[in-house]
Amino acid sequence: MSTLLLALAAGAVIGLALGALGGGGSVLAVPALIYLLGFTPAAATTASLVIVTATSATALYAHARDGNVHWATGSLFAMAGIVPAMLAGTLAGQVPAALLTCAFAVIALLAALRMLRRRDGIDGDRPVRPGRAAAAGAGLGAVTGLLGVGGGFLAVPALTSVLGLRMRAAVATSLLVITVNSLAALAARAGTADGLRWAVIGPFAGAAVLGAWDGKRLAAKVSGGLLQRIFAVALLALAVFMLVDSAL
């Protein structure tokens, strides 16, 4: 299969996941860029931020039209992650490739296990605690900056369990967090974008944006729990593969 077709196929799957689940797209984007399209780990994390920023902003618009985004809560969560995302982004290029791949695999493994155990949030009337929101947002921003992931797979559980949002609102609000954190991390890596393969990233991002619209429609028709479990099993298998590969 040609590089262009691989990029289009991978982008469509990632956009579908991001639109339907509010996260997970970048967890698939990085390994797809490395194993399918031949990017180095450092280049893949930077390219992933470009793709996820465009896709999450598109999905955010779609969810915002339905009134599902909690702007105040999401803004507090996202703002706390901007500085950590930028600081971690500047350090990412100095991390050895093998360590970066291993760290990414561990994060993906933890995310898969968390998604398999995750339950819907409550009705969303719990008062937001600024301290808890800021701490969770800062941690998420650091992960985004270092590993090039939007962090929705971590943001959604945090928004449900820490801040008390119901699942549909958490999925929508996580897209605001992903967009802000990804932009901050990308700004910190601006000097590393010159060598990226834009002929691959462009089609990849375009397919992901279109997939995000389909993911939004899919989320309205299929049980969120079922989508979550299917994605978690696939992510678990991918994480194990990456850990084994990094150890060889």
C-alpha positions in Angstrom: 0.0 0.0 0.0 1.4 3.5 -0.9 2.4 6.0 1.7 -0.5 8.3 0.7 -3.1 5.5 1.2 -1.7 4.5 4.5 -1.8 8.1 5.7 -5.4 8.5 4.6 -6.5 5.3 6.2 -4.7 6.0 9.5 -6.0 9.5 9.6 -9.6 8.4 9.1 -9.4 5.9 12.0 -7.8 8.4 14.3 -10.3 11.1 13.5 -13.1 8.6 14.1 -11.8 7.7 17.5 -11.3 11.4 18.5 -14.7 12.4 17.3 -16.5 9.5 19.0 -14.5 9.2 22.3 -13.1 12.7 22.8 -9.6 11.2 23.0 -7.4 8.4 21.8 -6.6 9.8 18.4 -3.1 10.9 19.2 -2.4 7.6 21.0 -2.9 5.9 17.6 -1.3 8.7 15.6 2.2 8.4 17.0 2.6 4.6 16.4 1.0 4.9 13.0 3.5 7.6 12.0 6.4 5.5 13.4 5.5 2.0 12.3 3.5 2.6 9.1 5.0 5.8 7.7 8.6 5.7 8.9 8.8 8.7 11.1 11.3 8.9 13.9 9.8 9.0 17.4 10.7 12.7 17.8 9.3 13.7 14.4 6.2 11.5 15.0 5.3 13.3 18.3 5.6 16.7 16.6 3.6 15.6 13.6 1.0 14.1 15.9 0.5 17.5 17.6 -0.2 19.1 14.2 -2.7 16.4 13.3 -4.4 16.3 16.7 -4.7 20.1 16.9 -6.6 20.3 13.6 -8.8 17.3 14.3 -9.7 18.2 17.9 -10.6 21.7 16.9 -12.9 20.3 14.3 -14.5 17.9 16.7 -14.8 20.6 19.3 -16.8 22.8 16.9 -19.1 19.8 16.2 -19.8 19.1 19.9 -20.1 22.8 20.8 -23.0 23.2 18.3 -24.9 20.7 20.4 -24.1 22.6 23.6 -22.2 19.8 25.3 -19.0 21.8 26.0 -18.5 23.1 29.6 -16.4 26.1 28.7 -15.6 27.4 32.2 -14.5 24.0 33.5 -12.6 23.1 30.4 -10.9 26.5 30.2 -9.6 26.2 33.8 -8.4 22.7 33.1 -6.7 23.7 29.9 -5.1 26.9 31.1 -3.3 25.0 33.9 -1.7 22.8 31.3 -0.3 25.4 29.0 3.0 26.1 30.8 3.8 22.4 31.5 3.0 21.5 27.9 5.4 24.1 26.6 8.2 23.2 29.1 7.9 19.5 28.3 7.7 20.2 24.6 11.1 21.9 24.7 12.6 18.9 26.5 11.1 16.3 24.2 13.8 16.6 21.5 16.5 15.7 24.0 14.9 12.4 25.2 16.4 9.3 23.6 14.2 7.7 20.9 14.0 4.3 22.7 13.0 6.0 26.0 10.4 8.1 24.3 8.8 5.0 22.6 8.8 3.1 25.9 7.3 6.0 27.8 4.6 6.4 25.2 3.8 2.6 25.3 3.5 2.8 29.1 1.1 5.7 28.9 -1.0 3.9 26.2 -1.1 0.8 28.4 -2.3 2.7 31.4 -4.9 4.5 29.3 -6.2 1.2 27.9 -6.6 -0.2 31.4 -8.2 2.9 32.7 -10.7 2.9 29.8 -11.6 -0.7 30.4 -12.5 0.2 34.0 -14.1 3.6 33.3 -17.7 4.2 34.1 -20.0 7.1 33.2 -19.6 10.2 35.3 -22.4 11.7 37.5 -24.9 14.3 36.5 -22.5 17.1 36.4 -23.8 19.2 39.4 -20.8 18.6 41.6 -19.0 21.9 42.3 -15.6 22.3 40.5 -12.6 22.5 42.8 -10.1 24.8 41.2 -7.1 23.2 42.9 -8.0 19.7 41.7 -8.7 21.0 38.2 -5.4 22.9 38.0 -3.4 19.9 39.3 -5.0 17.5 36.8 -4.7 20.0 34.0 -1.0 20.6 34.7 -0.2 16.9 34.7 -2.1 16.4 31.4 -0.3 19.4 29.8 3.1 17.9 30.7 2.2 14.5 29.1 1.0 16.3 26.0 4.2 18.3 25.6 6.5 15.4 26.2 4.8 12.6 24.2 3.0 14.6 21.6 -0.4 13.2 22.6 -3.5 15.4 23.0 -4.3 13.6 26.3 -8.0 13.1 25.8 -7.7 9.5 27.0 -6.6 11.0 30.3 -8.7 14.1 30.2 -12.0 12.3 29.9 -11.5 10.2 33.1 -10.3 13.3 34.9 -13.3 15.3 33.9 -15.7 12.6 35.0 -14.0 11.4 38.2 -12.3 14.5 39.4 -14.6 17.2 38.2 -17.9 15.3 38.1 -19.0 15.8 34.5 -21.2 13.2 32.8 -19.6 11.3 30.0 -21.1 13.2 27.1 -20.0 16.5 28.5 -16.6 15.2 29.5 -16.0 13.9 25.9 -17.0 17.3 24.4 -15.0 19.4 27.0 -11.9 17.2 26.7 -11.7 18.4 23.1 -11.2 22.0 24.3 -8.4 20.8 26.6 -6.8 18.8 23.8 -6.8 21.7 21.4 -5.3 24.2 23.9 -2.6 21.8 25.2 -1.7 20.6 21.7 -1.3 24.2 20.4 0.9 25.1 23.4 3.1 22.0 22.9 3.3 22.7 19.2 4.4 26.3 19.8 7.3 25.0 22.0 8.4 22.7 19.1 8.1 25.3 16.4 11.8 25.1 15.6 11.6 21.4 14.9 8.9 21.5 12.3 11.2 22.3 9.3 12.1 18.7 8.6 8.6 17.3 8.8 7.2 15.4 5.8 4.2 17.7 5.1 3.2 15.7 2.0 2.3 12.9 4.4 1.0 15.0 7.4 -1.4 17.0 5.2 -3.4 14.1 3.9 -3.2 12.4 7.3 -4.7 15.5 9.0 -7.3 16.0 6.3 -8.6 12.4 6.6 -8.6 12.8 10.4 -10.7 15.9 10.3 -13.3 14.2 8.1 -13.2 11.2 10.3 -13.9 13.4 13.4 -17.3 14.4 11.9 -18.2 10.7 11.3 -17.0 9.9 14.9 -19.3 12.6 16.3 -22.3 11.0 14.4 -21.2 7.5 15.5 -21.1 8.6 19.2 -24.8 9.6 18.9 -25.9 6.2 17.6 -23.7 3.6 19.3 -23.2 3.0 23.0 -20.3 5.0 24.4 -19.4 2.1 26.6 -19.1 -0.3 23.7 -17.0 2.1 21.6 -14.8 2.6 24.7 -14.2 -1.1 25.3 -13.4 -1.8 21.6 -10.9 1.0 21.5 -9.4 0.0 24.8 -8.7 -3.5 23.7 -7.1 -2.3 20.5 -5.0 0.2 22.4 -3.9 -2.5 24.9 -2.7 -4.7 22.1 -0.8 -1.8 20.5 0.8 -0.8 23.9 2.1 -4.4 24.4 3.5 -4.5 20.9 5.4 -1.2 21.4 6.8 -2.3 24.8 8.0 -5.6 23.2 9.4 -3.7 20.2 11.3 -1.2 22.4 12.8 -4.0 24.5 14.2 -5.9 21.5 
